Amino acid sequence: MPHPHGWTVALLAAAVAAPLQAQGGKATIAVLPFENGGSYGQDKENFDALEVGLPALLASTLAEHPGARVVDRGGLRDAMHRQQLDATTRRMDAASATQVGKAAGARYVVTGSFADFYGKFRINARVVDAESGEILKVVSNDDPKLQDRAQLAAIVQLVGDRVIASVGLPPLPAEAAARHRAVPTEAITQFSRGVLYEGRGDASKAAEAYQRALTAYPDYPEAREGLTRTRGT
């Protein structure tokens, strides 16, 4: 089981936390931990890592949209604490997600699960309106042509695009969408392991994982930032 503070390190959003539900006219979104819904075919620690890595990847994807603002890890950590929720919680119903979202100053909350069945990868993300408590949409990579673990970056991007649409924001302009990164799955896995180890307080193992992520994909700023943090340079 991940360290109680492990998942908070994962929420490395590019945007600054918003103190209000809509700051500067932007839709404020909180991405909560994901649950492993039953995965097979990889080392268990890879799946533990994805529980914290996938929210980080999705948060970064959402933060690329000029109309979105993503709550940072500090804001989520404080919101969880105020709701007296254990930071290791993965399964969260709409009511609990709503309370966390309100405490974090978010208008929308994303929570969900993933399953990897010997390489067939599926994400199910629930988009909750933190004002009403209503589940607005359940989004997934339901296209059979986009369910291979090797396509993980594209899967997260698709889910992110569908989250953006579900909160009423327009799609990214074509030129911005064309800049989406094709991060190899191995780099995503190693980045996620870095997040996991960093959350457990093992800076040495985290740095090694971040370095492996950069070896697999040198143009990976999130991994480079993680490496800088854990090496203290």
C-alpha positions as CSV (number, residue, x, y, z in Angstrom):
1,M,0.0,0.0,0.0
2,P,1.4,3.5,-0.9
3,H,2.6,5.7,1.9
4,P,-0.2,7.9,3.3
5,H,1.2,11.0,1.7
6,G,2.2,9.3,-1.6
7,W,-0.6,10.4,-3.7
8,T,-0.3,14.0,-2.8
9,V,3.1,14.2,-4.5
10,A,1.4,13.0,-7.7
11,L,-0.7,16.0,-8.1
12,L,1.9,18.2,-9.8
13,A,-0.4,20.4,-11.8
14,A,1.1,23.1,-14.0
15,A,-1.5,25.6,-12.8
16,V,-1.5,27.4,-9.4
17,A,-4.4,26.5,-7.1
18,A,-7.4,28.7,-7.2
19,P,-8.8,30.1,-3.9
20,L,-12.2,30.4,-5.5
21,Q,-14.3,28.0,-7.6
22,A,-13.7,30.1,-10.7
23,Q,-10.7,32.3,-10.7
24,G,-10.2,34.7,-13.7
25,G,-13.2,33.0,-15.4
26,K,-11.5,29.6,-15.5
27,A,-13.1,26.3,-14.6
28,T,-11.3,25.1,-11.5
29,I,-10.8,21.3,-11.4
30,A,-9.5,19.0,-8.7
31,V,-8.1,15.6,-9.8
32,L,-8.4,13.0,-6.9
33,P,-6.5,9.7,-6.6
34,F,-7.4,6.9,-8.9
35,E,-8.2,3.4,-7.8
36,N,-6.7,0.2,-9.3
37,G,-9.9,-1.6,-10.3
38,G,-8.2,-4.9,-10.9
39,S,-5.0,-5.2,-13.0
40,Y,-2.9,-8.1,-14.1
41,G,0.3,-8.7,-16.1
42,Q,2.8,-6.3,-14.5
43,D,4.7,-5.9,-11.3
44,K,2.3,-4.8,-8.5
45,E,4.5,-1.8,-7.8
46,N,3.8,-0.5,-11.3
47,F,0.1,-0.6,-10.6
48,D,0.6,1.1,-7.2
49,A,2.6,3.8,-9.1
50,L,-0.1,4.4,-11.6
51,E,-2.6,5.1,-8.8
52,V,-0.6,8.3,-8.2
53,G,0.9,8.7,-11.7
54,L,-2.3,8.8,-13.7
55,P,-3.8,11.7,-11.7
56,A,-0.6,13.7,-12.2
57,L,-0.6,13.0,-15.9
58,L,-4.3,13.9,-16.2
59,A,-3.9,17.0,-14.2
60,S,-1.0,18.2,-16.5
61,T,-3.2,17.4,-19.5
62,L,-6.1,19.5,-18.1
63,A,-3.8,22.3,-17.1
64,E,-2.8,22.8,-20.8
65,H,-6.2,24.2,-21.5
66,P,-6.3,28.0,-21.2
67,G,-9.8,27.8,-19.7
68,A,-8.9,25.4,-16.9
69,R,-7.2,25.8,-13.6
70,V,-6.1,22.7,-11.7
71,V,-5.9,22.6,-7.9
72,D,-2.4,21.9,-6.8
73,R,-1.3,19.1,-4.4
74,G,-1.1,21.4,-1.4
75,G,-4.7,22.5,-1.9
76,L,-5.9,18.9,-2.2
77,R,-3.9,17.7,0.7
78,D,-5.4,20.5,2.9
79,A,-8.9,19.7,1.6
80,M,-8.5,16.0,2.4
81,H,-7.3,16.9,5.8
82,R,-10.3,19.2,6.5
83,Q,-12.7,16.5,5.4
84,Q,-10.9,14.1,7.8
85,L,-10.2,11.7,4.9
86,D,-7.3,9.3,4.9
87,A,-4.8,10.4,2.1
88,T,-4.6,6.7,1.1
89,T,-8.3,6.7,0.0
90,R,-8.7,5.6,-3.6
91,R,-12.4,4.7,-3.8
92,M,-14.5,7.9,-3.3
93,D,-18.2,8.3,-4.0
94,A,-19.7,11.5,-5.5
95,A,-20.7,12.9,-2.1
96,S,-17.2,12.6,-0.7
97,A,-15.7,13.9,-3.9
98,T,-18.0,16.9,-3.7
99,Q,-17.0,17.7,-0.2
100,V,-13.3,17.5,-1.1
101,G,-13.9,19.7,-4.1
102,K,-15.7,22.3,-2.1
103,A,-12.9,22.3,0.5
104,A,-10.3,22.7,-2.3
105,G,-12.2,25.6,-4.0
106,A,-12.9,23.5,-7.1
107,R,-16.0,23.7,-9.2
108,Y,-15.4,20.3,-10.7
109,V,-13.8,17.1,-9.3
110,V,-12.4,14.2,-11.3
111,T,-12.1,10.8,-9.6
112,G,-11.9,7.3,-11.1
113,S,-10.3,4.0,-11.7
114,F,-8.1,2.1,-14.1
115,A,-7.6,-1.5,-15.0
116,D,-4.8,-3.1,-17.0
117,F,-5.7,-6.7,-18.0
118,Y,-2.4,-8.0,-19.5
119,G,-1.9,-5.0,-21.6
120,K,-5.5,-4.0,-22.3
121,F,-5.8,-0.7,-20.5
122,R,-9.0,1.1,-19.5
123,I,-9.6,4.3,-17.6
124,N,-13.0,5.3,-16.2
125,A,-13.1,8.9,-14.8
126,R,-16.1,10.4,-13.1
127,V,-16.6,14.2,-13.5
128,V,-18.5,15.6,-10.5
129,D,-20.1,19.0,-10.2
130,A,-18.9,20.2,-6.7
131,E,-21.8,22.6,-6.4
132,S,-24.6,20.1,-7.0
133,G,-22.9,16.8,-6.2
134,E,-24.1,15.5,-9.5
135,I,-22.0,13.2,-11.6
136,L,-21.9,15.1,-14.9
137,K,-20.2,12.4,-17.0
138,V,-18.3,9.2,-16.8
139,V,-15.6,9.4,-19.5
140,S,-13.4,6.5,-20.7
141,N,-11.2,5.3,-23.6
142,D,-14.1,3.2,-24.9
143,D,-12.7,3.0,-28.4
144,P,-11.4,-0.6,-28.9
145,K,-8.6,0.8,-31.0
146,L,-7.3,2.9,-28.1
147,Q,-7.0,0.3,-25.3
148,D,-3.4,-0.9,-25.6
149,R,-1.1,-0.1,-22.7
150,A,1.5,1.0,-25.3
151,Q,-1.0,3.9,-26.1
152,L,-1.1,5.2,-22.5
153,A,-0.2,8.8,-23.3
154,A,-2.9,8.9,-26.0
155,I,-5.4,7.3,-23.6
156,V,-4.8,9.9,-20.9
157,Q,-5.0,12.7,-23.5
158,L,-8.4,11.3,-24.8
159,V,-9.8,11.1,-21.3
160,G,-8.5,14.6,-20.6
161,D,-10.2,16.0,-23.7
162,R,-13.5,14.4,-22.7
163,V,-13.2,15.8,-19.2
164,I,-12.7,19.3,-20.7
165,A,-15.8,18.8,-22.9
166,S,-17.9,17.6,-19.9
167,V,-17.3,20.8,-18.0
168,G,-18.4,22.9,-20.9
169,L,-15.0,24.1,-22.2
170,P,-14.3,24.2,-25.9
171,P,-11.6,21.9,-27.4
172,L,-8.1,23.1,-27.7
173,P,-7.3,24.9,-31.0
174,A,-5.9,22.6,-33.6
175,E,-2.4,24.0,-33.4
176,A,-2.3,23.5,-29.6
177,A,-3.8,20.0,-29.9
178,A,-1.1,19.1,-32.4
179,R,1.6,19.8,-29.8
180,H,0.4,16.9,-27.6
181,R,3.3,14.8,-26.5
182,A,3.7,11.2,-27.5
183,V,5.3,10.1,-24.2
184,P,6.3,6.4,-24.3
185,T,4.5,4.2,-21.8
186,E,7.9,3.1,-20.3
187,A,8.6,6.8,-19.5
188,I,5.1,7.2,-17.9
189,T,5.6,4.1,-15.8
190,Q,9.0,5.2,-14.5
191,F,7.8,8.7,-13.9
192,S,4.9,7.2,-11.9
193,R,7.3,5.1,-9.9
194,G,9.3,8.2,-9.1
195,V,6.2,9.9,-7.8
196,L,5.4,6.8,-5.7
197,Y,8.9,6.6,-4.2
198,E,9.1,10.3,-3.6
199,G,5.8,10.2,-1.7
200,R,7.2,7.4,0.4
201,G,10.2,9.6,1.3
202,D,12.7,7.5,-0.7
203,A,14.5,10.3,-2.6
204,S,17.2,8.0,-3.9
205,K,14.9,5.5,-5.5
206,A,12.7,8.3,-6.8
207,A,15.6,10.0,-8.5
208,E,16.6,6.7,-10.2
209,A,13.1,6.3,-11.5
210,Y,12.9,9.9,-12.8
211,Q,16.2,9.4,-14.5
212,R,14.9,6.2,-16.2
213,A,11.9,8.2,-17.3
214,L,14.2,10.8,-18.9
215,T,16.3,8.1,-20.5
216,A,13.1,6.8,-22.1
217,Y,11.9,10.3,-23.1
218,P,14.4,13.1,-22.7
219,D,11.8,15.8,-23.3
220,Y,9.8,15.1,-20.1
221,P,9.7,18.3,-18.0
222,E,7.7,16.7,-15.2
223,A,10.3,13.9,-14.8
224,R,13.1,16.5,-14.9
225,E,11.4,18.6,-12.2
226,G,11.1,15.4,-10.1
227,L,14.8,14.6,-10.6
228,T,15.7,18.1,-9.5
229,R,13.6,17.9,-6.4
230,T,14.8,14.5,-5.3
231,R,18.5,15.3,-6.0
232,G,18.2,18.7,-4.3
233,T,20.0,20.5,-7.2
